[in-house]
Amino acid sequence: MSKKGDKRKIIGLVSEESGERIYYTTKNTTNTADKISLRKYSPKLRKHVIFTETKKSLGRNEVKPKKR
């Protein structure tokens, strides 16, 4: 469980070439407000490509409102 004042957010990294989301990491939003881009290995393309930050949309760490 995360602390109440925790500044670190979970982000997903999406490949610019294939559009797949493989990597997840955390970042401190107060120190790095801009989107990050990392060069990581893509097993689908079998080479290193640039992965850019997106919001983690799996719903594991975010509370979704209930539909009524």
N, C-alpha and C positions, 0 to 999 in steps of 0.2 A: 504494500500500500504506500502511496506517496504521502508526503507530509502536506499540511495545509498551505504552507508558504513556499512550496516547491516551485522553483522557476523553470525547471527542465520540462520540456514537452517532447512527446514521442512523435517523430516524423517519419514518413515513408520516402524512399528514394526511387524515382521512376527513371528508367532509361530513356534517353532522348531519341535513340534510334529505333528500338523495338517497342517502347511503351509499356514494358513489363515492370512490375513493382516487386523487387526481390528483397531489397535491403531495408531494414528499419533501424533507426538510431535515435538518440536523444540529443537535444541541443538546449543550451541556455538562451532563452529568448531575450534576456536583458543585455547580454554581451553581444549577441549576433542577431540583430533584428532582420537583416537581409536574408534572402533565400540562399542556401548553400548549394554548391555544386561539387561533387566528388567524382574522381575517375576511379571506377571500380570494374571488376570483371563480370561480364555477362555470359553465363553458361549457354544461353540460347544462341548467341552470336559467336561464342568462343573467342572473344577478344575484349580488351579494355575499352569501355565507352564512358561517356559522362552521364552521371546520374544527378538529377536535380530534385530539390525538396518539394514534397507535396504534403498535404494534411493526411494523417493516418485516418482512413475512413472505414475501418473494420468495426468500430463501435465497442471495442474491448475496454478502452479507457475513457470513453465519453458516455455520459448518460443520455439516452434518447428519450424524448417525451413519449408517453403512451398515447396511442390512438384510441379515441373513444367514439 
